[in-house]
């Protein structure tokens, strides 16, 4: 009997061992404390990504992207996501780059997993019986034209046979010994096929092969000078000393092609909003800045528990300098990348043109028409936002460049409408976009009350004691953040 091990890596060395009935066989889910056996560090196969699970780490390959929609597809092993959730995939040479790093987005690219589909014929490993159809496709969001891809090997190019050379890539162990080496770097090894069947590709550790943590990673085959994914790493002997097996892609080609060409569940405005805050898209930096700044993160967490205007106001009073950065993230998609797709729907219909409500008075209308860019910039700054909210009475307004730009614009373009009246002390609440109808349980925002009268041209607040639709987009964004919260 062969000792069989599925090659899932457990995060930070957590080890679970499942022994078959009898002393001759065992199936072990090993630790993630090392990498590919006999391989070297790999900095070239950027399409090979770390699949960050809620209980472990696997490897996967970006096999197709649609830059127009921002949707991509990752091929990995079904046993990686069997009973586990893939939160996101990380494109980076060392997947621990985010640990204790206040700005991980500057050194790694994360793509949110929106859907996970396992092969309908998948059969899990049991005792010494290896898995079957060990394939899964992850639909990811946030790709663009620069996102690397390694395509699936077409059937007409699949001439794999014993002795053929392949390259195996993954974030797996470098030794069959538990806890040998670190657990975070992508490695690759060039090896040869020792056994080939209609469904499996086998390699030997005598040359080098995969081990725990490499699950879902590719077996790459070169045809016509181009690399293709020919196999998906699945299982090995329990000590990573004798053999490793990848599922042969050609055995499931029809299913894989069907999945990677299927339309995503989200579309239009909903899809654009989800895509805009991941990868290298426009709103990702705003999302990450808020995520990495303590005050903004604290306000975000505070507001995520709110369902009333009073609660929102309390949170903002505790973290006043975080209101601008949080607003920059919350309104980014509606005012920027997704404006054309979302402008006519309820999701963005209530987002103020200048990100904060400047009111319906002549002064407010003039600001919206002539000074909107300056108002938006100030609204997204920590101090600038408070200056707008307090009509310039907040500490630091006199020296805040963004607020001074608003004042200069009003003086030059809206003097007659604003009358250059001295600022008052009224302060408006944060205004965000509402969700679409599918926003789920996201709490709504304060209902719009009649506009407050404005003697000058300060930001005009519209609030009520009960939340309605105007804060729901931020609430929905906060729920999205909870879904995307990083695994350490």
C-alpha positions as CSV (number, residue, x, y, z in Angstrom):
1,X,0.0,0.0,0.0
2,X,1.1,3.6,-0.7
3,X,1.2,6.2,2.0
4,X,-0.9,9.1,0.7
5,X,-0.9,12.7,1.8
6,X,-2.9,15.6,0.4
7,X,-0.6,18.6,0.1
8,X,-2.5,21.3,2.0
9,X,-0.4,23.5,4.2
10,X,-1.7,24.5,7.6
11,X,-1.0,28.0,8.7
12,X,1.9,28.5,11.1
13,X,2.7,24.9,11.6
14,X,-0.7,23.6,12.8
15,X,-0.7,19.9,12.1
16,X,-3.6,17.5,11.7
17,X,-2.9,13.9,11.2
18,X,-5.6,11.4,9.9
19,X,-4.5,7.8,10.2
20,X,-6.1,5.1,8.1
21,X,-7.2,1.9,9.7
22,X,-4.0,-0.2,9.9
23,X,-0.3,0.5,10.5
24,X,0.7,0.3,6.8
25,X,-1.0,3.5,5.7
26,X,-1.6,7.1,6.9
27,X,-2.9,10.3,5.4
28,X,-1.3,13.4,6.9
29,X,-2.1,17.1,6.5
30,X,1.3,18.5,7.2
31,X,2.6,21.8,8.4
32,X,3.5,24.8,6.3
33,X,7.0,25.1,7.6
34,X,8.9,24.8,4.4
35,X,8.8,24.6,0.5
36,X,9.2,22.5,-2.6
37,X,11.6,19.6,-2.2
38,X,14.8,20.2,-4.2
39,X,13.6,23.5,-5.6
40,X,14.8,27.1,-5.6
41,X,13.2,30.4,-4.9
42,X,11.0,31.5,-7.8
43,X,10.5,35.1,-8.8
44,X,9.3,34.5,-12.4
45,X,6.0,32.7,-12.1
46,X,4.0,35.6,-10.8
47,X,0.7,34.0,-11.9
48,X,1.3,31.3,-9.3
49,X,-0.4,32.7,-6.2
50,X,-0.9,31.8,-2.5
51,X,-4.5,30.9,-1.8
52,X,-5.2,32.3,1.6
53,X,-7.7,30.1,3.4
54,X,-9.5,30.5,6.7
55,X,-7.6,27.4,7.9
56,X,-4.4,27.1,5.9
57,X,-2.6,28.1,2.7
58,X,-2.6,26.5,-0.7
59,X,-1.2,27.3,-4.1
60,X,-3.1,28.3,-7.2
61,X,-2.6,29.6,-10.7
62,X,-4.3,32.6,-12.4
63,X,-5.3,30.9,-15.7
64,X,-7.5,33.6,-17.2
65,X,-8.4,37.2,-16.8
66,X,-11.0,39.6,-18.2
67,X,-9.5,43.1,-17.8
68,X,-12.7,44.7,-19.0
69,X,-14.7,43.4,-16.0
70,X,-11.8,43.0,-13.6
71,X,-12.6,39.3,-13.1
72,X,-10.0,36.5,-13.1
73,X,-10.0,32.8,-12.6
74,X,-7.6,30.7,-10.4
75,X,-7.2,27.0,-10.8
76,X,-6.4,25.1,-7.6
77,X,-7.1,21.8,-5.8
78,X,-10.6,20.9,-4.6
79,X,-9.3,19.5,-1.3
80,X,-7.9,23.0,-0.5
81,X,-11.4,24.5,-0.4
82,X,-13.3,21.4,0.8
83,X,-14.8,22.6,4.0
84,X,-12.6,25.7,4.0
85,X,-13.1,29.2,2.7
86,X,-10.7,31.0,0.3
87,X,-10.9,34.6,1.3
88,X,-8.4,36.0,-1.2
89,X,-5.3,35.1,-3.2
90,X,-2.0,36.9,-2.8
91,X,0.3,37.6,-5.7
92,X,3.7,37.8,-4.1
93,X,7.0,35.9,-3.8
94,X,6.6,35.6,0.0
95,X,3.0,35.4,1.2
96,X,3.8,36.6,4.8
97,X,4.6,40.1,3.5
98,X,1.4,41.3,5.2
99,X,2.5,40.2,8.7
100,X,3.3,43.2,10.9
101,X,3.3,45.4,7.8
102,X,1.3,48.6,8.0
103,X,1.2,48.9,4.2
104,X,1.2,45.3,2.7
105,X,-0.5,46.5,-0.4
106,X,2.7,48.3,-1.5
107,X,4.5,45.0,-1.6
108,X,1.8,42.4,-2.5
109,X,-1.3,42.3,-4.6
110,X,-4.4,40.7,-3.2
111,X,-7.4,39.6,-5.2
112,X,-10.7,38.9,-3.5
113,X,-12.3,35.5,-4.1
114,X,-15.9,36.1,-5.0
115,X,-16.9,32.5,-5.9
116,X,-15.5,29.0,-5.4
117,X,-16.5,26.0,-7.4
118,X,-15.3,22.4,-6.9
119,X,-15.3,19.8,-9.6
120,X,-18.7,18.0,-9.4
121,X,-16.9,14.7,-9.6
122,X,-14.5,15.4,-6.7
123,X,-13.9,12.6,-4.3
124,X,-11.8,13.3,-1.2
125,X,-8.9,11.2,-0.1
126,X,-9.9,8.3,2.2
127,X,-7.2,6.2,3.8
128,X,-5.0,5.0,1.0
129,X,-7.5,5.9,-1.7
130,X,-6.2,9.0,-3.5
131,X,-8.6,11.9,-4.3
132,X,-10.3,12.0,-7.7
133,X,-11.1,15.1,-9.8
134,X,-9.2,17.2,-7.4
135,X,-9.9,20.5,-9.1
136,X,-11.4,23.8,-8.0
137,X,-11.8,27.1,-9.8
138,X,-11.8,30.4,-7.8
139,X,-13.3,33.5,-9.4
140,X,-11.3,36.5,-8.3
141,X,-11.9,40.3,-8.5
142,X,-9.5,43.1,-9.2
143,X,-7.4,41.9,-12.1
144,X,-6.4,44.2,-14.9
145,X,-4.5,44.1,-18.2
146,X,-1.2,43.8,-16.3
147,X,-2.2,40.7,-14.2
148,X,0.0,37.7,-15.2
149,X,-1.7,34.6,-16.6
150,X,-0.5,31.0,-17.3
151,X,-3.1,29.4,-19.5
152,X,-4.5,25.9,-19.4
153,X,-2.7,23.4,-21.7
154,X,-5.0,22.8,-24.7
155,X,-5.9,19.2,-25.5
156,X,-4.1,19.3,-28.9
157,X,-0.8,20.2,-27.1
158,X,-1.0,17.6,-24.4
159,X,1.6,15.0,-25.4
160,X,2.8,14.4,-21.9
161,X,4.6,11.1,-21.4
162,X,7.1,9.4,-19.1
163,X,10.5,11.3,-19.2
164,X,8.9,14.6,-20.3
165,X,10.2,17.6,-18.3
166,X,7.8,19.8,-16.3
167,X,8.2,22.6,-13.8
168,X,6.4,22.4,-10.5
169,X,5.7,25.6,-8.5
170,X,4.3,26.3,-5.1
171,X,4.5,27.5,-1.5
172,X,5.2,24.0,-0.1
173,X,7.8,22.3,2.1
174,X,11.5,22.1,1.1
175,X,11.9,19.0,3.2
176,X,9.9,16.0,4.2
177,X,10.9,16.8,7.8
178,X,8.2,18.7,9.6
179,X,9.2,22.3,10.5
180,X,12.1,22.4,8.1
181,X,12.5,25.9,6.7
182,X,10.2,28.8,6.6
183,X,6.7,28.6,5.3
184,X,6.1,31.5,3.0
185,X,8.1,31.6,-0.2
186,X,7.2,30.5,-3.7
187,X,9.6,28.0,-5.1
188,X,9.9,25.9,-8.3
189,X,11.6,22.7,-9.4
190,X,12.3,21.3,-12.8
191,X,11.6,17.5,-12.8
192,X,10.6,14.7,-15.1
193,X,7.5,12.6,-15.2
194,X,7.9,9.1,-13.9
195,X,4.3,7.8,-14.4
196,X,1.6,9.2,-16.6
197,X,-2.1,8.1,-16.8
198,X,-5.2,9.7,-18.3
199,X,-5.9,11.4,-15.0
200,X,-2.6,11.7,-13.1
201,X,1.0,13.0,-13.5
202,X,3.5,11.5,-11.1
203,X,7.0,12.7,-10.3
204,X,9.8,11.4,-8.0
205,X,11.5,13.0,-5.1
206,X,14.8,11.6,-6.4
207,X,15.0,14.7,-8.6
208,X,12.6,17.1,-6.7
209,X,8.9,17.5,-6.4
210,X,6.0,19.0,-4.4
211,X,5.1,18.6,-0.7
212,X,2.7,20.0,1.8
213,X,1.6,23.6,1.0
214,X,2.1,23.0,-2.8
215,X,-1.5,21.7,-3.1
216,X,-3.3,23.3,-6.0
217,X,0.0,24.6,-7.6
218,X,0.7,24.0,-11.3
219,X,2.7,21.4,-13.2
220,X,3.9,23.6,-16.0
221,X,4.7,22.2,-19.5
222,X,6.4,24.1,-22.3
223,X,5.0,23.6,-25.8
224,X,6.0,25.8,-28.7
225,X,8.1,28.0,-26.4
226,X,5.1,28.8,-24.1
227,X,4.3,27.6,-20.6
228,X,1.0,26.0,-19.8
229,X,-0.7,24.5,-16.8
230,X,-0.7,20.8,-17.4
231,X,-1.5,19.5,-13.9
232,X,-2.7,20.6,-10.5
233,X,-0.7,19.3,-7.4
234,X,-2.8,16.9,-5.4
235,X,-1.2,14.4,-3.1
236,X,2.1,12.5,-2.2
237,X,3.4,9.9,0.1
238,X,3.1,11.0,3.7
239,X,6.8,11.9,4.1
240,X,7.4,13.5,0.8
241,X,10.2,11.1,0.0
242,X,9.0,8.8,-2.8
243,X,6.4,10.3,-5.1
244,X,4.1,13.3,-5.7
245,X,1.0,13.3,-7.9
246,X,-0.7,16.1,-9.9
247,X,-4.2,15.8,-11.4
248,X,-3.9,15.9,-15.2
249,X,-5.7,19.0,-16.5
250,X,-6.8,17.4,-19.7
251,X,-8.9,14.9,-17.8
252,X,-11.2,17.8,-16.7
253,X,-10.6,20.2,-19.5
254,X,-14.3,20.6,-20.5
255,X,-15.3,21.4,-16.9
256,X,-12.5,23.9,-16.4
257,X,-13.1,25.6,-19.7
258,X,-16.8,25.9,-18.8
259,X,-16.0,27.5,-15.4
260,X,-13.5,30.0,-16.6
261,X,-15.8,31.2,-19.4
262,X,-18.9,31.5,-17.3
263,X,-20.2,34.9,-16.6
264,X,-19.7,36.2,-13.0
265,X,-22.6,36.3,-10.6
266,X,-22.1,40.0,-10.2
267,X,-22.5,42.5,-13.0
268,X,-22.7,46.2,-13.8
269,X,-22.5,48.6,-10.8
270,X,-22.2,45.8,-8.2
271,X,-19.3,44.2,-10.0
272,X,-17.6,47.5,-10.6
273,X,-17.8,48.5,-6.9
274,X,-16.4,45.1,-5.7
275,X,-13.5,45.3,-8.3
276,X,-12.6,48.9,-7.7
277,X,-11.2,48.3,-4.2
278,X,-8.9,45.4,-5.0
279,X,-5.8,44.7,-7.1
280,X,-4.4,47.8,-8.6
281,X,-7.7,49.5,-9.2
282,X,-8.3,53.1,-8.3
283,X,-10.0,52.7,-5.0
284,X,-7.7,50.0,-3.6
285,X,-5.2,52.5,-2.2
286,X,-8.0,54.4,-0.4
287,X,-9.2,51.1,1.1
288,X,-5.8,50.0,2.1
289,X,-4.9,53.4,3.6
290,X,-8.0,53.3,5.9
291,X,-7.2,49.6,6.6
292,X,-3.7,50.4,7.8
293,X,-4.4,53.6,9.7
294,X,-5.4,53.0,13.3
295,X,-7.9,55.9,13.6
296,X,-9.6,55.1,10.3
297,X,-9.8,51.4,11.1
298,X,-11.2,52.2,14.5
299,X,-13.9,54.4,13.0
300,X,-14.7,51.8,10.4
301,X,-15.0,49.1,13.1
302,X,-17.2,51.4,15.3
303,X,-19.5,52.3,12.4
304,X,-19.8,48.7,11.3
305,X,-21.9,48.0,14.5
306,X,-24.2,50.9,14.0
307,X,-27.8,51.0,12.8
308,X,-28.8,54.5,13.9
309,X,-27.7,58.0,13.1
310,X,-26.9,58.6,16.8
311,X,-24.5,55.7,16.8
312,X,-22.8,57.0,13.6
313,X,-22.4,60.4,15.2
314,X,-21.0,59.0,18.3
315,X,-18.4,57.0,16.4
316,X,-17.4,60.1,14.5
317,X,-17.1,62.2,17.6
318,X,-14.7,59.5,19.0
319,X,-12.6,59.5,15.8
320,X,-13.0,62.9,14.1
321,X,-9.8,62.8,12.1
322,X,-10.8,59.5,10.5
323,X,-14.0,60.7,8.9
324,X,-12.3,62.1,5.8
325,X,-10.1,59.0,5.0
326,X,-13.1,56.7,5.6
327,X,-15.2,58.9,3.3
328,X,-12.5,58.7,0.7
329,X,-12.8,55.0,0.6
330,X,-16.6,54.8,1.0
331,X,-17.4,57.2,-1.9
332,X,-14.4,56.4,-4.1
333,X,-16.2,53.9,-6.5
334,X,-19.3,56.1,-7.0
335,X,-17.3,59.2,-7.7
336,X,-14.5,57.7,-9.7
337,X,-14.1,54.3,-11.5
338,X,-17.7,53.3,-11.3
339,X,-19.4,56.6,-11.9
340,X,-20.6,55.8,-15.4
341,X,-21.9,52.4,-14.3
342,X,-23.4,53.4,-11.0
343,X,-24.5,57.0,-11.5
344,X,-28.0,56.2,-12.5
345,X,-28.7,53.5,-9.9
346,X,-29.6,53.8,-6.2
347,X,-26.2,52.6,-5.1
348,X,-24.6,55.9,-6.0
349,X,-27.6,58.1,-6.6
350,X,-27.5,59.7,-3.1
351,X,-23.7,60.2,-3.0
352,X,-23.2,63.9,-3.1
353,X,-21.4,65.1,-6.2
354,X,-18.6,66.6,-4.1
355,X,-18.6,63.6,-1.6
356,X,-20.1,65.8,1.1
357,X,-23.4,67.7,1.0
358,X,-22.8,71.3,0.2
359,X,-26.5,72.2,0.4
360,X,-29.2,73.6,-1.9
361,X,-28.6,77.3,-1.1
362,X,-27.1,79.5,-3.9
363,X,-23.7,79.2,-2.2
364,X,-24.0,75.4,-2.1
365,X,-25.1,75.2,-5.7
366,X,-22.2,77.4,-6.8
367,X,-19.7,75.3,-4.9
368,X,-21.0,72.1,-6.5
369,X,-20.8,73.7,-10.0
370,X,-17.5,75.6,-9.6
371,X,-15.5,74.3,-6.6
372,X,-16.4,70.6,-6.4
373,X,-12.9,69.3,-7.0
374,X,-11.6,71.4,-4.1
375,X,-14.4,70.4,-1.8
376,X,-13.9,66.7,-2.6
377,X,-10.2,66.9,-1.9
378,X,-10.8,68.6,1.5
379,X,-13.6,66.2,2.3
380,X,-11.2,63.3,2.1
381,X,-8.5,64.7,4.3
382,X,-8.5,64.3,8.1
383,X,-8.3,68.0,8.9
384,X,-9.9,69.3,5.7
385,X,-13.0,67.3,6.3
386,X,-13.4,68.7,9.8
387,X,-12.9,72.2,8.5
388,X,-15.7,71.7,6.1
389,X,-17.9,70.3,8.8
390,X,-17.2,73.1,11.3
391,X,-17.1,76.0,8.7
392,X,-13.5,76.6,9.5
393,X,-13.5,76.6,13.2
394,X,-11.7,73.2,13.7
395,X,-8.2,73.5,14.9
396,X,-5.7,73.7,12.0
397,X,-8.1,75.1,9.4
398,X,-6.1,78.3,8.9
399,X,-3.1,76.3,7.7
400,X,-4.8,73.4,6.0
401,X,-4.0,73.6,2.3
402,X,-7.1,71.7,1.1
403,X,-9.5,73.9,3.1
404,X,-7.7,77.1,2.0
405,X,-8.2,75.9,-1.6
406,X,-11.9,75.7,-1.0
407,X,-12.0,79.1,0.5
408,X,-10.0,80.6,-2.4
409,X,-12.3,79.0,-4.9
410,X,-15.4,80.3,-3.1
411,X,-13.9,83.8,-3.0
412,X,-13.1,83.8,-6.7
413,X,-16.0,82.0,-8.1
414,X,-18.9,82.1,-5.6
415,X,-18.4,85.4,-3.8
416,X,-21.8,86.8,-4.8
417,X,-23.7,83.6,-4.0
418,X,-21.9,83.0,-0.7
419,X,-21.7,86.6,0.4
420,X,-18.5,85.7,2.1
421,X,-20.5,85.2,5.3
422,X,-18.5,84.2,8.3
423,X,-18.7,80.4,9.0
424,X,-21.1,79.1,11.6
425,X,-20.5,76.2,13.9
426,X,-23.0,73.7,12.5
427,X,-21.5,70.4,11.4
428,X,-23.0,67.9,9.0
429,X,-22.8,64.1,9.4
430,X,-20.7,62.0,7.0
431,X,-22.6,61.4,3.8
432,X,-22.1,58.1,2.0
433,X,-23.6,56.2,-0.9
434,X,-26.5,53.9,-0.5
435,X,-26.4,50.3,-1.6
436,X,-28.2,48.6,-4.4
437,X,-31.1,46.4,-3.6
438,X,-28.9,43.4,-2.9
439,X,-26.9,45.0,-0.1
440,X,-28.2,42.4,2.3
441,X,-28.2,43.4,6.0
442,X,-26.2,46.6,5.5
443,X,-27.6,49.3,7.8
444,X,-29.2,52.3,6.1
445,X,-28.3,55.9,6.6
446,X,-30.0,59.0,7.9
447,X,-33.1,60.0,6.0
448,X,-32.8,63.3,4.2
449,X,-34.4,66.1,6.1
450,X,-35.2,69.5,4.5
451,X,-32.0,71.4,3.8
452,X,-30.7,73.6,6.5
453,X,-30.6,77.3,5.8
454,X,-27.1,78.5,5.1
455,X,-26.1,82.1,5.7
456,X,-22.9,81.6,3.8
457,X,-21.5,78.6,1.9
458,X,-20.6,76.1,4.5
459,X,-21.3,72.4,4.2
460,X,-25.0,71.9,4.9
461,X,-26.0,69.0,7.1
462,X,-29.1,66.9,6.5
463,X,-29.8,64.5,9.2
464,X,-32.5,62.7,11.2
465,X,-32.6,60.5,14.2
466,X,-33.2,57.3,12.2
467,X,-30.9,55.9,9.5
468,X,-32.2,55.3,6.0
469,X,-30.5,54.8,2.6
470,X,-27.8,57.4,2.6
471,X,-25.3,55.6,4.8
472,X,-25.9,52.1,3.6
473,X,-23.1,52.1,1.0
474,X,-20.5,52.7,3.7
475,X,-22.2,50.0,5.8
476,X,-22.1,47.6,2.9
477,X,-18.5,48.5,2.3
478,X,-17.8,47.7,5.9
479,X,-19.4,44.3,5.5
480,X,-17.3,43.7,2.5
481,X,-14.2,44.7,4.6
482,X,-15.2,42.0,7.2
483,X,-15.4,39.4,4.4
484,X,-11.9,40.5,3.2
485,X,-10.2,40.8,6.6
486,X,-6.7,39.4,6.2
487,X,-5.5,36.1,7.5
488,X,-2.3,36.8,9.3
